[in-house]
Amino acid sequence: MMATSKTVLVVEDESDLRQLIGFNLEREGFVSDCAATGEEALRHIERRVPHLVILDRMLPERSGDDVLSHMKRDPRTASIPVIMLTAKADESDELVGFAMGADDYVTKPFSMKALMARVGALLRRVDAATDDDGGSRITCGPVTMDADRFEVLADGAPVTLTPTEFKLLKALISAGGRLRTRDRLIDEAVGIDVAVVDRTIDVHIASLRKKLGAHAGWIQTIRGAGYVWRPPVADDD
């Protein structure tokens, strides 16, 4: 059992499933809040920012996609990790969820034990993002990362990242110009205890590049191998 006082918001319109998830979270030592609609979820978040959100995509009043988009636009909630729940099992739907800013994606029906493991793994990832290297400050090229503050600056301007994107960028910069394969990035930025497909990393990289804007070229693709962080040059991918 994981002893913690961290709050997890469960947003699910199926009452039985919502209560079951909440019960298992409490049993694992978390504090659980529950919401049945998208609007209710946003009101919960406004009152008390949770440490993590378990968010169903298909919700009344306001979809889970809308809730996620709203969260990512608000600097106060943009870095909250989100696990999406959905009955859609297509890989394309999963990639859409990641592209919107979700940190993990669970399809129904699912194992409650597996969901609890994913919650624990994602929160450990967040803790690692803020605790690594004793809160050291890393600067490489136009980007400065402060792990203690969970802060990223590009040419002095703040860049809001999800916990996964933060870990991914840190893994690339910390490599010192060396190649990082997709498998290595999955281990370092997502975790060895979370099952993902290679394309998941590609989607996170695409999102990271978009957020870096004019500095996206620092993340370079090595075709068939992985990615590297280095100064962009003409005609480089």
Secondary structure, DSSP 8 states (H G I E B T S, - for coil): ------EEEEE-S-HHHHHHHHHHHHHTT-EEEEESSHHHHHHHHHHS--SEEEEESS-SSS-HHHHHHHHHHSTTTTTS-EEEEES---HHHHHHHHHHT-SEEEESS--HHHHHHHHHHHHHHHHHHHHGGGT-EEEETTEEEETTTTEEEETTEE----HHHHHHHHHHHHTTT--EEHHHHIIIII-TTS---HHHHHHHHHHHHHHHGGGGGGEEEETTTEEEE----TT--
